[in-house]
Amino acid sequence: MHKRPQVVVVGAGFGGLWTVRALAGSPVDVLLVDRNNYHTFSPMLYQVAAAQVGPEQITYPVRSILRKIRNADFLMAEVKHVDFTNRVVETDGSEIPYNFLVLSTGSITQFLNIPGSAEYAFPLDNLEQALALRNQIFNCFEQAAYETDPKRRQQLLTFVIVGGGPTGVEMAGALLELIRALRQDYPTIDTRLARVLLLHSGNNLLPGMVPPHLQRYTLKRLQKMGVEVHLEAKAGAIAPDAVYLQDGKIIPTATAIWAVGVQADPIVEQWGLPTTAKSKVTVRTTLQLSEYPEVYVIGDLAAVQKDGTPIPMVAPAAIQQGTVAGRNIQRQLVGKNPVTFNYWNKGTIAMIGRNAAAAQVGKLTFTGFLAWISWLGVHLFYLPGFRNRLIVFFDWVRDYFFHVRSVRLILRTPP
């Protein structure tokens, strides 16, 4: 056993990393466990899929992040089970005892039992999925360049995005700009024939995120760019060659992009933890498990509310929860009671396209170039690694002035 208390943090996402940072210098040994040896800056996954940046620009080695935190170490392993009674984390390689445990396993794609969605749609929730979607987009253009059947060519050049939340909106704008940037690469294709359709089951884009006038601005801006937005359009089934709507309409396409939403990793249900909607774990206001006060659940995994409304499954919320979890462990170490987590909504910014975004900070709302440049600044600030920031900034500037996408590769990745 360790001489000092052992804190095990499962998941190297935003919540897990900020927990470790909050515990830096504390009289504990911290072990961060993740199946990957890198942290992914998930808010920019859609830019990888749209060839705006490379995958290596939104990832950063975990060990490099922990280098200056002397009481922290990293283990690359897959967590299989947690024995809460005996305080042991079971991985695919070893068993790890703990005095405190922080679960931040993140989320997975929510397919809502739509037939064919899990088999044929392209989700966008991790790096592998972003690369698979990028491959698909460029494969469609490569096939369309020599396709003689007009119907098949149109099918290859039709991209359907299901879901009008932030991922769907941002992907729609980025994809349309990518298509326009590919005109020189594919002279045999009339890129004006390419279609980007955004399907949303509700009557407003970005539901619950921004006020109605920003939703209307987002809709009008996307339509002005050329995105075909269909509100109150519910997907009934996904096939390899079409999207079927519940109203009977059929949209022939080779690429259905799934941006409906996410749910907490359901593996925790197998561990016997109490869950609510979207497989989220029920926790105290202090982020602890009621039955096991030495265990904290944070990020997309935690069922946390503010004023009776679930807090959004976004990076800022996970960062705040990770910080509070780390500080609460410090309080427990000295015999103090943990404090309640209070979510502070710093604001929302949704990227739409070149010079266009919708932002809300408190009661202040703004759109257009100011919101767009704010989005760029915020994401550059939080992007880990100076080299990553520099390269991403250069790619953005190059794309802005020359309409050129630097990353136009089809990389063969394992299924």
C-alpha positions in Angstrom: 0.0 0.0 0.0 1.0 3.6 -0.6 2.3 5.6 2.4 0.4 8.6 1.2 -3.3 8.5 0.2 -3.7 7.3 -3.3 -6.1 9.2 -5.6 -7.0 7.4 -8.8 -8.6 9.5 -11.6 -10.2 7.6 -14.4 -10.3 9.6 -17.7 -7.9 12.1 -19.2 -10.6 14.4 -20.5 -11.2 17.9 -19.2 -12.6 16.8 -15.9 -9.9 14.4 -15.2 -7.0 16.7 -16.1 -8.4 19.6 -14.0 -8.9 17.3 -11.0 -5.2 16.4 -11.2 -4.2 20.0 -11.6 -6.3 20.9 -8.5 -4.4 18.2 -6.5 -0.9 19.4 -7.6 1.3 19.7 -4.6 -1.2 18.1 -2.2 0.0 15.3 0.2 -1.4 12.6 -2.0 -0.2 10.4 -4.9 -2.4 10.9 -8.0 -2.7 8.2 -10.7 -4.4 9.3 -13.9 -5.7 6.3 -15.9 -6.9 6.4 -19.6 -7.1 4.0 -22.5 -5.2 6.7 -24.7 -1.9 8.4 -23.8 -3.2 11.7 -25.1 -5.8 14.3 -24.3 -8.2 15.3 -27.1 -9.4 18.9 -27.4 -12.9 17.7 -28.3 -14.5 21.1 -29.2 -12.4 21.1 -32.4 -13.1 17.5 -33.5 -15.4 18.8 -36.3 -12.4 20.9 -37.6 -10.5 17.7 -38.0 -13.4 16.1 -39.9 -13.6 19.2 -42.1 -9.8 19.2 -42.8 -9.3 22.5 -41.2 -6.7 21.2 -38.7 -4.8 17.9 -38.4 -5.6 15.4 -35.6 -2.2 16.0 -34.0 -3.0 19.7 -33.5 -6.0 19.0 -31.1 -4.2 16.2 -29.1 -1.5 16.4 -26.5 0.5 13.7 -24.7 -0.9 13.2 -21.1 2.6 12.7 -19.7 3.7 16.1 -21.1 0.8 17.7 -19.3 1.7 16.0 -16.1 5.4 16.7 -16.4 5.4 19.5 -13.9 3.0 17.9 -11.4 5.4 15.9 -9.3 2.8 14.0 -7.3 1.0 12.7 -10.4 1.7 9.8 -12.7 -0.1 8.2 -15.7 -1.2 4.7 -16.6 -2.4 3.8 -20.0 -5.0 1.1 -19.4 -8.6 0.2 -20.0 -10.8 0.2 -16.8 -12.9 -2.9 -16.7 -14.5 -2.7 -13.3 -14.5 -0.9 -10.0 -14.8 -2.7 -6.6 -16.2 0.1 -4.5 -16.4 -2.0 -1.4 -12.7 -2.9 -1.4 -11.7 0.3 -3.1 -10.0 -1.3 -6.1 -9.9 -0.3 -9.8 -9.6 -3.3 -12.1 -8.0 -2.6 -15.4 -7.0 -4.9 -18.4 -3.5 -5.1 -16.9 -3.6 -4.7 -13.1 -5.6 -3.9 -10.0 -5.2 -0.4 -8.5 -6.1 0.3 -4.9 -7.3 3.8 -4.0 -8.2 6.0 -1.1 -10.1 8.4 -3.3 -11.5 7.8 -6.7 -12.6 10.3 -9.4 -14.6 8.9 -12.3 -14.6 11.0 -15.4 -15.1 8.5 -18.2 -16.9 10.9 -20.5 -19.6 10.2 -23.0 -20.5 8.1 -26.0 -22.7 8.6 -29.0 -26.5 8.5 -28.4 -28.2 6.8 -31.3 -31.7 6.9 -29.9 -32.6 3.5 -31.3 -32.9 4.9 -34.8 -32.5 1.9 -37.2 -29.2 1.9 -39.0 -27.8 4.9 -37.2 -25.2 3.0 -35.3 -24.2 1.0 -38.4 -24.2 3.5 -41.2 -24.1 7.1 -39.7 -20.8 8.9 -39.0 -20.7 10.1 -35.4 -18.3 12.8 -34.2 -17.4 12.2 -30.6 -13.8 11.1 -30.6 -10.6 11.4 -32.8 -11.1 8.1 -34.6 -14.6 9.1 -35.6 -13.4 12.5 -36.9 -10.7 10.8 -39.0 -13.3 8.3 -40.3 -15.6 11.1 -41.4 -12.8 13.0 -43.0 -11.8 9.9 -45.0 -15.5 9.5 -46.0 -15.8 13.0 -47.3 -12.7 12.8 -49.4 -13.5 9.3 -50.6 -16.9 10.7 -51.9 -15.1 13.4 -53.9 -12.6 10.9 -55.3 -15.4 8.6 -56.5 -17.5 11.5 -57.8 -14.6 12.8 -59.9 -14.9 9.8 -62.2 -18.6 8.9 -61.7 -20.6 9.0 -65.0 -24.0 8.3 -63.5 -25.5 11.7 -62.6 -27.7 10.3 -59.8 -24.9 8.4 -58.2 -22.6 11.4 -58.4 -25.3 13.6 -56.8 -25.6 11.0 -54.1 -21.9 11.1 -53.4 -22.0 14.9 -53.2 -24.9 15.0 -50.8 -24.0 15.3 -47.1 -26.8 15.0 -44.5 -26.2 16.1 -40.9 -28.7 14.9 -38.4 -28.9 17.1 -35.4 -29.1 20.9 -35.0 -27.2 21.4 -31.8 -23.7 23.0 -31.7 -21.9 20.0 -33.3 -24.4 19.9 -36.2 -24.3 23.7 -36.8 -20.6 23.9 -36.7 -20.1 20.9 -38.9 -22.6 22.2 -41.5 -20.7 25.5 -41.9 -17.3 23.9 -41.9 -18.3 21.3 -44.4 -19.8 23.8 -46.8 -16.6 25.9 -46.6 -14.5 22.7 -47.2 -16.5 21.9 -50.4 -15.9 25.4 -51.8 -12.2 25.1 -51.0 -12.0 21.8 -53.0 -12.9 23.4 -56.4 -9.3 23.6 -57.5 -8.5 20.0 -56.4 -11.5 18.5 -58.4 -11.8 20.4 -61.7 -14.2 17.7 -63.1 -16.7 18.3 -60.3 -19.1 21.2 -60.3 -19.0 21.9 -56.5 -22.1 24.0 -56.8 -24.0 20.7 -57.2 -22.8 19.5 -53.8 -25.4 19.7 -51.1 -25.2 20.0 -47.3 -28.4 19.3 -45.5 -29.0 19.9 -41.8 -31.9 18.0 -40.3 -33.2 19.0 -36.8 -36.2 17.5 -35.1 -37.1 20.7 -33.2 -38.3 24.0 -34.5 -35.1 26.0 -33.5 -31.4 25.3 -34.0 -29.1 25.3 -30.9 -32.1 24.4 -28.6 -31.6 25.5 -25.0 -28.2 27.1 -25.6 -28.9 30.6 -26.9 -31.9 33.0 -26.9 -34.4 32.9 -29.8 -32.9 35.8 -31.7 -29.5 34.1 -31.8 -31.2 30.9 -33.0 -32.9 32.9 -35.8 -29.6 34.5 -36.7 -27.9 31.0 -36.9 -30.6 29.7 -39.2 -30.5 32.7 -41.6 -26.7 32.6 -41.7 -26.5 28.9 -42.5 -29.2 29.3 -45.2 -27.3 32.3 -46.7 -24.1 30.2 -46.8 -26.0 27.5 -48.8 -26.8 25.0 -46.1 -30.3 23.4 -46.6 -31.8 23.5 -43.1 -34.9 21.4 -42.4 -36.6 22.0 -39.1 -39.0 19.5 -37.5 -37.4 16.8 -39.7 -37.0 13.6 -37.8 -34.8 10.8 -39.0 -36.6 7.5 -39.2 -33.8 5.3 -40.4 -30.3 5.4 -41.8 -29.2 3.3 -44.7 -25.8 3.1 -46.6 -27.3 5.0 -49.5 -30.0 7.2 -48.0 -31.6 8.9 -44.9 -35.2 8.1 -44.4 -37.4 10.7 -42.6 -40.3 9.8 -40.4 -42.6 11.8 -42.8 -41.8 9.4 -45.6 -39.2 11.5 -47.4 -36.0 9.9 -48.6 -32.7 11.7 -49.1 -30.2 9.8 -51.2 -26.8 10.2 -49.7 -23.6 8.3 -49.1 -22.7 10.3 -46.0 -25.0 10.7 -43.0 -23.3 12.6 -40.1 -24.8 11.9 -36.7 -24.8 15.0 -34.4 -27.9 14.2 -32.4 -26.1 14.1 -29.0 -24.3 12.1 -26.4 -24.9 10.1 -23.3 -22.8 9.1 -20.4 -20.6 6.0 -20.7 -23.1 3.2 -19.7 -20.3 1.0 -18.4 -20.9 2.5 -14.9 -24.4 0.8 -14.9 -22.6 -2.5 -14.9 -20.7 -1.4 -11.8 -24.0 -1.0 -9.9 -24.1 2.8 -9.7 -27.4 4.5 -9.7 -28.1 6.3 -13.0 -30.7 8.7 -14.4 -31.4 9.8 -18.0 -28.6 9.4 -20.5 -26.9 6.9 -18.1 -25.7 9.7 -15.9 -24.8 8.8 -12.3 -26.7 10.2 -9.4 -24.4 12.2 -7.1 -24.6 14.5 -4.1 -24.4 18.3 -4.6 -20.7 17.8 -3.7 -20.2 15.4 -6.6 -19.7 12.4 -4.3 -21.5 9.1 -4.4 -24.0 8.9 -1.6 -22.9 5.4 -0.6 -19.2 6.0 -1.1 -18.1 9.5 -0.1 -14.6 8.8 -1.2 -15.7 8.5 -4.8 -16.4 11.5 -7.0 -18.2 11.5 -10.3 -17.7 14.4 -12.7 -18.1 15.6 -16.3 -20.5 14.1 -18.7 -20.9 11.2 -16.3 -22.5 13.2 -13.4 -26.2 14.0 -13.1 -25.9 17.6 -11.9 -28.5 20.3 -12.0 -28.6 24.0 -11.6 -32.0 25.6 -10.8 -33.7 22.3 -11.7 -32.1 22.1 -15.1 -29.4 19.6 -16.0 -26.1 21.4 -16.7 -24.8 21.1 -20.3 -22.4 18.3 -21.2 -19.7 20.7 -22.2 -16.0 21.2 -21.5 -16.4 24.2 -19.2 -18.7 22.3 -16.9 -16.3 19.3 -16.7 -13.4 21.7 -15.9 -15.3 23.3 -13.1 -16.3 20.0 -11.7 -12.8 18.6 -11.9 -11.5 21.6 -9.9 -14.2 21.3 -7.2 -13.6 17.5 -6.9 -9.8 18.1 -6.4 -10.4 20.8 -3.8 -13.0 18.6 -2.0 -10.5 15.8 -1.7 -8.1 18.3 -0.2 -10.8 19.3 2.3 -11.5 15.7 3.2 -7.8 15.1 3.9 -7.8 17.7 6.7 -11.2 16.7 8.1 -13.3 19.4 6.5 -16.6 18.8 4.8 -16.7 19.0 1.0 -18.3 22.0 -0.6 -21.3 22.1 -2.9 -20.6 22.4 -6.7 -22.2 25.5 -8.2 -22.0 25.6 -12.0 -21.0 29.0 -13.4 -22.1 29.4 -17.0 -19.4 31.5 -18.5 -21.3 31.8 -21.8 -21.9 30.0 -25.1 -20.4 30.6 -28.5 -21.4 28.6 -31.5 -19.3 28.8 -34.7 -21.3 29.1 -37.9 -18.7 29.8 -40.6 -16.3 32.5 -41.8 -16.9 35.7 -39.9 -20.1 34.3 -38.4 -20.8 33.0 -34.9 -23.5 33.4 -32.2 -22.4 34.2 -28.7 -24.0 34.8 -25.3 -22.1 35.9 -22.2 -24.4 36.6 -19.3 -27.1 38.9 -20.6 -24.9 40.1 -23.4 -25.4 38.6 -26.9 -23.5 39.4 -30.0 -23.1 37.9 -33.5 -21.0 38.1 -36.6 -17.3 38.9 -36.7 -16.9 39.8 -33.1 -18.5 36.5 -32.0 -16.4 34.6 -34.6 -13.1 36.1 -33.4 -14.1 35.5 -29.8 -14.6 31.8 -30.6 -11.2 31.6 -32.2 -9.5 33.3 -29.2 -11.2 31.2 -26.6 -10.4 27.9 -28.3 -6.8 28.9 -29.0 -6.4 29.8 -25.3 -7.6 26.5 -24.0 -5.9 24.4 -26.7 -3.0 22.5 -25.0 0.5 23.0 -26.2 2.2 26.1 -27.6 3.2 24.4 -30.8 -0.5 23.2 -31.4 -1.7 26.8 -30.9 0.9 28.1 -33.3 0.1 25.6 -36.1 -3.6 25.9 -35.7 -3.4 29.7 -35.8 -1.3 29.5 -39.0 -3.8 27.0 -40.6 -6.7 29.3 -39.7 -5.0 32.4 -41.2 -4.0 30.5 -44.4 -7.5 29.2 -44.8 -9.1 32.6 -44.2 -7.0 34.4 -46.8 -6.4 31.7 -49.4 -9.4 29.3 -48.9 -7.0 26.3 -48.7 -7.3 23.3 -46.4 -3.9 22.0 -45.4 -5.0 18.5 -44.4 -6.6 16.8 -47.4 -5.4 13.2 -46.7 -7.2 10.0 -46.8 -5.6 8.0 -44.0 -6.3 4.3 -43.6 -7.3 3.7 -40.0 -8.4 0.5 -38.3 -12.2 0.1 -38.2 
